């Protein structure tokens, strides 16, 4: 949880916590057999052929086995909740809640609203312990990306969906982490396509569908070739999603406009007035606005295509922590995902920029106003003038 809240915790702590996420031991095959037997009132060999006793992946909540469905012979991925995971989640959440409430009594920590943040996180974790929710998420994503040949999601096998078991189509591909480490050539034609696909998919979720994969990191993305030979992304593990409220959507859109305009005072004012429970003194408010204005001003002096949104957001988050300005948790989650996704995109294509990729969704979709489009056109014209002036220099 801490790794998703850069507005509350410093980068050094977040990196340490992220390192703890890598080790997730699997449960035994005997336990897997028993869970399937209880879920379907049938033995494993009555439902599947070639069921792999060793999981192909294991996470904190569940593990995944490869098998063939006896129903139609299709190769499937069988996701099984770890035994007792609901009890463990409940215990962990009670400990976190107690700790948060104790910390909340300490001087200068009330601004973080830790008990409230833990309560929000608890709801998300409880949802992960019911794989029927993930099955429904998969159906929504498949519908949202229907007709998009560049991005693929597993399909749910409806007759095999239970609270503790999720059966979906098995997807072949190379994990993005492995691809970037062993096969990627930064800036190649294929990698530029992959970078565009990844950012475009995320932005579509965020800015058009309002249904966002909340755990979209390289471990949940596969790379492969489509039947036509085009680079293709497969997106997995859709138990965690974010759905922005109308208020969050408006806040994000207004803040984005402030970024494009380089208007730090406007951006700072948005964060203070639309955040919960902030008690800035007049002097701290002025200092906060001044620092944010400096950050935004540096953006204003850059071409949109050269802006590193990850560095920008990291600076903004550090300033929020410094002045104890608390933003909505959904916005913080969005910021984390944006930094991760742009980082992945730049490894594949150093020239890609998330603001440029945002244009079709933010400025030319049916969900934008004429004012939004005028702002964008003005900024692009400014970029072109700056580029012409640069070329004239000896």
C-alpha positions as CSV (number, residue, x, y, z in Angstrom):
1,X,0.0,0.0,0.0
2,X,2.8,2.4,1.0
3,X,4.3,2.0,-2.5
4,X,1.2,3.5,-4.0
5,X,1.2,6.7,-1.9
6,X,4.1,8.9,-3.0
7,X,2.2,11.9,-1.6
8,X,2.5,10.5,1.9
9,X,5.8,8.7,2.0
10,X,9.4,9.6,0.7
11,X,10.8,7.8,-2.3
12,X,13.5,5.9,-0.3
13,X,10.8,4.2,1.8
14,X,8.7,3.4,-1.2
15,X,11.6,1.7,-3.0
16,X,12.4,-0.4,0.1
17,X,8.7,-1.5,0.4
18,X,8.6,-2.4,-3.3
19,X,11.5,-4.7,-2.8
20,X,9.4,-6.7,-0.3
21,X,6.8,-7.5,-3.0
22,X,9.0,-9.9,-5.0
23,X,8.8,-13.0,-2.7
24,X,5.4,-14.7,-2.8
25,X,5.6,-18.4,-1.9
26,X,3.1,-20.8,-3.5
27,X,0.8,-23.1,-1.6
28,X,0.9,-26.9,-2.2
29,X,-0.7,-28.9,-5.0
30,X,-2.8,-30.8,-2.4
31,X,-4.3,-27.5,-1.2
32,X,-5.0,-26.6,-4.8
33,X,-6.8,-29.9,-5.4
34,X,-8.9,-29.4,-2.2
35,X,-9.9,-25.8,-3.2
36,X,-11.0,-27.0,-6.6
37,X,-12.9,-29.9,-5.1
38,X,-14.8,-27.6,-2.7
39,X,-15.5,-25.0,-5.3
40,X,-16.9,-27.3,-8.0
41,X,-17.9,-30.4,-6.0
42,X,-15.6,-32.3,-8.4
43,X,-12.1,-33.6,-8.5
44,X,-9.5,-31.8,-10.5
45,X,-9.1,-34.6,-13.1
46,X,-12.9,-34.4,-13.8
47,X,-12.5,-30.8,-14.9
48,X,-9.0,-30.5,-16.4
49,X,-6.4,-32.4,-18.3
50,X,-2.6,-31.8,-18.1
51,X,-3.1,-29.7,-14.9
52,X,0.4,-28.5,-14.0
53,X,1.1,-29.3,-10.3
54,X,3.7,-26.5,-10.2
55,X,2.2,-23.0,-10.5
56,X,3.5,-20.8,-13.4
57,X,3.1,-17.7,-11.2
58,X,2.4,-16.9,-7.5
59,X,1.4,-13.6,-6.0
60,X,0.4,-12.4,-2.6
61,X,-3.3,-13.3,-3.1
62,X,-3.3,-16.3,-5.5
63,X,-1.3,-18.5,-7.8
64,X,-1.8,-19.6,-11.4
65,X,-1.6,-23.1,-12.9
66,X,-1.7,-24.1,-16.6
67,X,-4.2,-26.8,-17.7
68,X,-6.5,-28.0,-20.4
69,X,-10.3,-27.7,-20.0
70,X,-12.1,-31.1,-20.4
71,X,-15.1,-29.1,-21.7
72,X,-13.5,-28.1,-25.0
73,X,-9.8,-28.9,-24.8
74,X,-8.8,-25.3,-24.6
75,X,-5.6,-24.4,-22.8
76,X,-6.5,-22.3,-19.8
77,X,-4.9,-20.5,-16.8
78,X,-6.4,-21.5,-13.5
79,X,-6.1,-18.9,-10.8
80,X,-6.5,-20.2,-7.2
81,X,-6.7,-18.1,-4.0
82,X,-4.2,-19.0,-1.4
83,X,-5.8,-21.0,1.5
84,X,-6.9,-18.8,4.4
85,X,-6.1,-15.6,2.4
86,X,-9.2,-13.8,3.6
87,X,-8.3,-14.4,7.2
88,X,-4.7,-13.2,6.6
89,X,-5.9,-10.1,4.7
90,X,-8.3,-9.4,7.6
91,X,-5.5,-9.8,10.2
92,X,-3.1,-7.6,8.2
93,X,-5.7,-4.9,7.7
94,X,-6.6,-4.9,11.4
95,X,-2.9,-4.5,12.3
96,X,-2.5,-1.7,9.7
97,X,-5.7,0.0,10.9
98,X,-4.5,-0.1,14.6
99,X,-1.1,1.2,13.6
100,X,-2.6,4.0,11.5
101,X,-4.8,5.1,14.4
102,X,-1.9,5.1,16.8
103,X,0.3,7.1,14.4
104,X,-2.6,9.5,13.9
105,X,-2.3,10.5,17.6
106,X,1.3,11.7,17.1
107,X,1.8,15.4,16.6
108,X,2.1,16.6,12.9
109,X,0.7,13.3,11.4
110,X,-3.0,14.1,11.4
111,X,-2.7,15.7,7.9
112,X,-2.0,12.2,6.4
113,X,-5.4,10.9,7.4
114,X,-3.9,7.4,7.7
115,X,-7.0,5.7,9.1
116,X,-9.1,6.9,6.3
117,X,-6.4,5.9,3.7
118,X,-6.2,2.4,5.3
119,X,-10.0,2.0,5.1
120,X,-10.0,2.8,1.4
121,X,-7.1,0.4,0.8
122,X,-9.0,-2.3,2.8
123,X,-12.0,-2.2,0.5
124,X,-9.7,-2.8,-2.5
125,X,-7.9,-5.7,-0.8
126,X,-11.2,-7.4,0.2
127,X,-12.3,-7.3,-3.4
128,X,-9.2,-9.1,-4.4
129,X,-10.2,-12.1,-2.3
130,X,-13.2,-12.7,-4.5
131,X,-12.1,-13.8,-8.0
132,X,-15.6,-13.3,-9.3
133,X,-14.9,-9.6,-9.1
134,X,-11.8,-10.1,-11.2
135,X,-13.8,-12.1,-13.7
136,X,-16.2,-9.2,-14.1
137,X,-13.3,-6.8,-14.5
138,X,-12.0,-9.0,-17.3
139,X,-15.3,-8.8,-19.1
140,X,-15.4,-5.0,-18.8
141,X,-11.9,-4.6,-20.2
142,X,-12.5,-7.0,-23.0
143,X,-15.6,-5.0,-23.9
144,X,-13.9,-1.7,-23.6
145,X,-11.0,-2.8,-25.9
146,X,-13.2,-4.8,-28.3
147,X,-11.8,-4.5,-31.9
148,X,-8.4,-3.3,-30.7
149,X,-5.9,-5.8,-32.1
150,X,-2.9,-4.3,-30.4
151,X,-4.0,-5.0,-26.8
152,X,-5.4,-8.4,-25.5
153,X,-7.0,-9.4,-22.3
154,X,-7.7,-13.0,-21.2
155,X,-11.3,-14.2,-21.6
156,X,-13.2,-15.6,-18.7
157,X,-14.5,-19.2,-18.8
158,X,-17.9,-18.5,-17.2
159,X,-18.8,-22.0,-16.2
160,X,-15.5,-22.3,-14.2
161,X,-15.7,-19.0,-12.2
162,X,-16.0,-19.3,-8.4
163,X,-15.0,-17.1,-5.5
164,X,-11.8,-19.0,-5.0
165,X,-11.1,-20.1,-8.6
166,X,-10.9,-18.2,-11.8
167,X,-10.4,-20.0,-15.1
168,X,-9.4,-17.9,-18.1
169,X,-7.9,-18.4,-21.5
170,X,-4.1,-19.0,-21.3
171,X,-2.2,-16.2,-23.0
172,X,1.2,-16.9,-24.6
173,X,3.9,-14.2,-24.5
174,X,7.2,-13.0,-23.1
175,X,7.0,-11.0,-19.8
176,X,7.7,-7.4,-20.5
177,X,10.5,-7.4,-17.9
178,X,12.3,-10.2,-19.7
179,X,11.6,-8.6,-23.1
180,X,13.2,-5.3,-22.1
181,X,16.1,-7.0,-20.4
182,X,17.0,-9.5,-23.2
183,X,15.4,-8.5,-26.5
184,X,14.6,-4.8,-26.5
185,X,16.5,-2.4,-28.7
186,X,15.5,1.0,-27.5
187,X,13.9,3.1,-30.3
188,X,13.4,0.2,-32.7
189,X,10.2,0.3,-34.8
190,X,8.7,-2.6,-32.9
191,X,9.5,-1.0,-29.5
192,X,8.1,2.3,-30.6
193,X,4.8,0.5,-31.4
194,X,4.9,-1.3,-28.0
195,X,5.5,2.0,-26.2
196,X,2.6,3.6,-28.0
197,X,0.3,0.6,-27.3
198,X,1.1,0.7,-23.6
199,X,0.6,4.4,-23.0
200,X,-2.4,4.6,-25.3
201,X,-4.1,1.7,-23.5
202,X,-3.5,3.2,-20.1
203,X,-4.7,6.6,-21.3
204,X,-7.8,5.1,-22.8
205,X,-8.6,3.4,-19.5
206,X,-8.1,6.6,-17.6
207,X,-9.4,9.3,-19.9
208,X,-12.1,7.6,-21.9
209,X,-13.4,4.5,-20.2
210,X,-12.9,5.6,-16.6
211,X,-12.0,2.1,-15.7
212,X,-8.3,1.8,-14.9
213,X,-6.0,-1.2,-14.3
214,X,-4.6,-0.2,-10.9
215,X,-1.6,-2.6,-10.9
216,X,-0.2,-2.1,-14.4
217,X,3.5,-2.9,-14.1
218,X,5.9,-4.9,-16.3
219,X,5.2,-8.2,-14.5
220,X,1.5,-8.0,-15.6
221,X,2.3,-7.3,-19.3
222,X,3.3,-9.9,-21.9
223,X,4.7,-9.1,-25.4
224,X,4.0,-11.3,-28.4
225,X,3.3,-11.2,-32.2
226,X,-0.3,-11.0,-33.5
227,X,-1.4,-13.5,-36.2
228,X,-0.6,-10.7,-38.7
229,X,3.0,-10.4,-37.3
230,X,2.4,-7.1,-35.4
231,X,3.7,-6.4,-31.9
232,X,1.0,-7.0,-29.4
233,X,0.5,-6.5,-25.6
234,X,-1.3,-8.9,-23.3
235,X,-2.5,-7.4,-20.0
236,X,-3.0,-9.7,-17.0
237,X,-4.0,-9.7,-13.4
238,X,-7.0,-7.4,-13.3
239,X,-8.1,-7.8,-9.8
240,X,-7.3,-4.2,-8.8
241,X,-9.1,-1.4,-10.7
242,X,-9.7,2.2,-10.1
243,X,-12.9,4.0,-11.1
244,X,-12.6,7.8,-10.9
245,X,-15.6,9.8,-9.6
246,X,-16.8,12.8,-11.6
247,X,-15.0,15.0,-9.1
248,X,-11.7,13.2,-9.5
249,X,-12.0,13.3,-13.3
250,X,-12.7,17.0,-13.2
251,X,-9.7,17.6,-10.8
252,X,-7.4,15.6,-13.0
253,X,-8.5,17.4,-16.2
254,X,-8.1,20.8,-14.6
255,X,-4.7,20.0,-13.3
256,X,-3.6,18.6,-16.7
257,X,-4.6,21.9,-18.2
258,X,-2.6,23.8,-15.6
259,X,0.4,21.6,-16.6
260,X,0.0,22.4,-20.3
261,X,-0.3,26.1,-19.5
262,X,2.6,26.0,-17.1
263,X,0.3,27.7,-14.5
264,X,1.8,26.6,-11.2
265,X,-0.3,29.0,-9.1
266,X,-3.5,27.5,-10.6
267,X,-2.2,24.0,-10.1
268,X,-1.2,24.6,-6.5
269,X,-4.6,26.3,-5.8
270,X,-6.4,23.3,-7.3
271,X,-4.5,20.9,-5.0
272,X,-5.2,22.9,-1.9
273,X,-8.8,23.8,-2.5
274,X,-9.9,20.4,-3.7
275,X,-7.9,18.3,-1.2
276,X,-9.4,17.0,2.0
277,X,-8.5,18.4,5.5
278,X,-5.6,20.6,4.6
279,X,-4.8,23.3,7.2
280,X,-2.1,25.4,5.6
281,X,-1.3,28.7,7.2
282,X,-1.4,31.8,5.0
283,X,2.4,31.9,4.9
284,X,2.8,28.2,4.1
285,X,0.1,28.5,1.5
286,X,2.1,31.3,-0.2
287,X,5.3,29.2,0.0
288,X,3.6,26.1,-1.4
289,X,2.1,28.1,-4.3
290,X,5.5,29.7,-5.0
291,X,7.3,26.3,-5.1
292,X,4.6,24.7,-7.3
293,X,4.8,27.7,-9.6
294,X,8.5,27.2,-10.1
295,X,8.0,23.5,-10.9
296,X,5.2,24.3,-13.4
297,X,7.3,27.2,-14.9
298,X,10.0,24.8,-15.9
299,X,7.4,22.8,-17.7
300,X,6.2,26.0,-19.4
301,X,9.7,26.5,-20.8
302,X,9.9,23.0,-22.3
303,X,8.3,21.7,-25.5
304,X,5.4,19.4,-24.7
305,X,7.1,16.5,-26.5
306,X,10.2,16.8,-24.3
307,X,8.5,16.9,-21.0
308,X,9.3,14.0,-18.6
309,X,6.0,13.7,-16.8
310,X,7.5,11.2,-14.3
311,X,10.1,13.7,-13.0
312,X,7.5,16.4,-12.9
313,X,5.1,14.2,-10.8
314,X,7.9,13.2,-8.5
315,X,8.7,16.8,-7.8
316,X,5.0,17.6,-7.2
317,X,4.7,14.7,-4.8
318,X,7.8,15.8,-2.8
319,X,6.3,19.3,-2.5
320,X,3.0,17.9,-1.3
321,X,4.7,15.9,1.4
322,X,6.8,18.9,2.4
323,X,3.8,21.1,3.0
324,X,1.5,18.2,4.1
325,X,-1.1,18.8,1.4
326,X,-3.1,15.6,1.1
327,X,-4.7,14.6,-2.2
328,X,-7.3,12.1,-3.0
329,X,-6.1,8.5,-2.9
330,X,-7.3,7.8,-6.4
331,X,-5.3,10.7,-7.7
332,X,-2.2,9.3,-5.9
333,X,-2.7,5.9,-7.5
334,X,-3.1,7.6,-10.9
335,X,0.2,9.4,-10.4
336,X,2.0,6.2,-9.5
337,X,0.6,4.4,-12.6
338,X,1.5,7.4,-14.8
339,X,5.1,7.4,-13.6
340,X,5.4,3.6,-14.1
341,X,3.9,3.6,-17.5
342,X,5.9,6.5,-18.8
343,X,9.0,4.9,-17.5
344,X,8.3,1.7,-19.3
345,X,7.4,3.7,-22.5
346,X,10.7,5.6,-22.4
347,X,12.7,2.4,-22.0
348,X,11.2,1.2,-25.2
349,X,11.1,4.5,-27.0
350,X,13.2,7.3,-25.5
351,X,11.2,9.9,-27.6
352,X,7.7,9.0,-26.4
353,X,5.8,11.4,-24.3
354,X,2.6,10.8,-22.3
355,X,1.3,14.3,-23.0
356,X,1.5,13.9,-26.7
357,X,-0.2,10.4,-26.4
358,X,-2.9,12.0,-24.4
359,X,-4.1,14.3,-27.2
360,X,-6.7,12.0,-28.8
361,X,-8.3,11.5,-25.5
362,X,-8.0,14.9,-23.8
363,X,-8.5,17.2,-26.7
364,X,-10.2,15.5,-29.6
365,X,-12.6,13.0,-28.0
366,X,-16.3,13.7,-27.4
367,X,-15.5,14.3,-23.7
368,X,-13.6,17.5,-24.2
369,X,-14.5,21.2,-24.6
370,X,-13.6,23.7,-27.2
371,X,-11.6,25.5,-24.5
372,X,-9.4,22.4,-24.0
373,X,-8.7,22.2,-27.7
374,X,-7.8,25.9,-28.0
375,X,-5.3,25.5,-25.1
376,X,-3.6,22.5,-26.8
377,X,-3.4,24.2,-30.2
378,X,-1.9,27.3,-28.6
379,X,0.8,25.3,-26.9
380,X,1.6,23.3,-30.0
381,X,2.0,26.6,-31.9
382,X,4.3,27.8,-29.2
383,X,6.4,24.7,-29.6
384,X,6.7,25.2,-33.4
385,X,7.8,28.8,-32.9
386,X,10.4,27.8,-30.4
387,X,11.7,25.0,-32.7
388,X,11.9,27.5,-35.7
389,X,13.8,30.0,-33.5
390,X,16.2,27.2,-32.4
391,X,16.9,26.2,-36.0
392,X,17.8,29.8,-36.9
393,X,20.5,29.9,-34.2
394,X,24.1,29.6,-35.6
